[in-house]
Amino acid sequence: MIIRHATILTMTDRETFVGDLRVSDGRIVEIAPHVAHVGAGEEEIDATGCFLLPGFVQPHVHLCQTLFRGAADDLELLDWLAGRIWPMEAWLDESAMRAAADLGIYELIAGGTTAILDMGTRRHTSVLFERAAAAGLRYTGGKCLMDRDRSGRMPAALLEDVDSALGECRELIASFHETAGGLLRASLAPRFAVSCSDEMLSGACDLAFEHGLIFHSHASESRAECELVRAATGRNNIDYLSELGVLGSQTVLAHGIHLFEGELDLLFGTGTHVVHCPSSNLKLASGVCAVPEMLDYGVNVALAADGAACNNRLSMFREMILAALIHKPRVGPTGMDAWRVLEMATVNGARALGLEDEIGTLEVGKCADLVVIDPRRPETLGLGDAAARIVYACDEGSVRDVFIDGRAVKRDGVVRPLGADEVAGAASEAWERLRRDFTGLDGGTAT
């Protein structure tokens, strides 16, 4: 396959050029202003006027919550969790989990996301791996671990003992890690310090180290969460995690909004990655992470949408424009320019996943995880810097083609692995069951 005449953003630097990119056996094998030879049977794709860049990487997603979109609005984090999300996660059966996964994966692929780090829930984690494999998504995920309720508000059905939980994690690793041609990888996913004991956090970290896996958790998202952790442990959140020995280059922490003295040093010194989720943080009134300062300090900060239950979309475009805009009044117009934000959505996300040698930039030898963005609709047409046009003007409707490992998962605006009608129909059926079982939900159906 050769993609021709595109404006190419390799994301190795801030330069762009018009040229061609060749893919063979799922890898990028040539990038040049012109690729001359066309092999027998080699498909040519005309991308004149379009941008070609690495697929977006979202290293903090909750696929299982996609079914809850619109069912938990206008609430603070702990009320949102206790009043809606935890009970609904406890309700999920295999059928509902499948519908939620397909709904989320469809939206992610449609919007140009090619790789995610997902946090499941207590049960049916295998369904998430299976649906990601069926869709051809580059998926890293794990069973969400919860064994202690420091909030006093968690359903008992979500809690389980450490040995049972980690035993299931070992089974998931054996079944799914590095399968589906390398697209699937397992991770360890203790939810956060509010719902995990010292033993769970340390045990998950040890298992992650044992197998070379990502340790994925939330930290310092809201003030109330930080207060609960301090009351239970006597330490601030990041300091507590450091004391347990779970920080490090294999660790990905979502949010990191409320940091205390010395905690930024801990993140930088250990190489811990932080994921900025601006729409979630704003909608749950959690606060605004000091992302420019973290980046300037040397902390790797990536970008993700979190879950559709907390911000109602899994759109990287929404996260990019918010990440570009919300910090400017405080740090000035250039403190979070479009290129920096686009790096967070690609290069930094790949680094958080430990896949920077495979994805995140367009380079010969890397996996062909690609997105073709067409900015020529009347509402996105314009001049100027390519990154700025993508971040400030484009949206999911601009995503023409998406490739993962060189395989087309969206072509000419159509998501290929999943049918829109089938995905919406299964979600609507699951939504009707959810609505019957929970009072106070809107009577509308999922679409």
Secondary structure, DSSP 8 states (H G I E B T S, - for coil): -EEEEEEEE-SSSS-EEEEEEEEETTEEEEEES------TT--EEE-TT-EEEE-EEEEEE-GGGGGGTTSS-S--HHHHIIIIIHHHHHH--HHHHHHHHHHHHHHHHHTTEEEEEEE--SS-HHHHHHHHHHHT-EEEEE-EE----SSS-S-GGG---HHHHHHHHHHHHHHHTTBTTTTEEEEEEE--GGG--HHHHHHHHHHHHHHT-EEEEEES--HHHHHHHHHHHSS-HHHHHHHHT--STTEEEEE--S--TTHHHHHHHHT-EEEE-HHHHHHTT-----HHHHHHHT--EEE--B-HHHHS---HHHHHHHHHHTTHHHH-TTTT-HHHHHHHHTHHHHHHTT-TTTSSS--TTSB--EEEE---STTT---S-HHHHHHHH--GGGEEEEEETTEEEEETTEESSS-HHHHHHHHHHHHHHHHHHSTT--S----
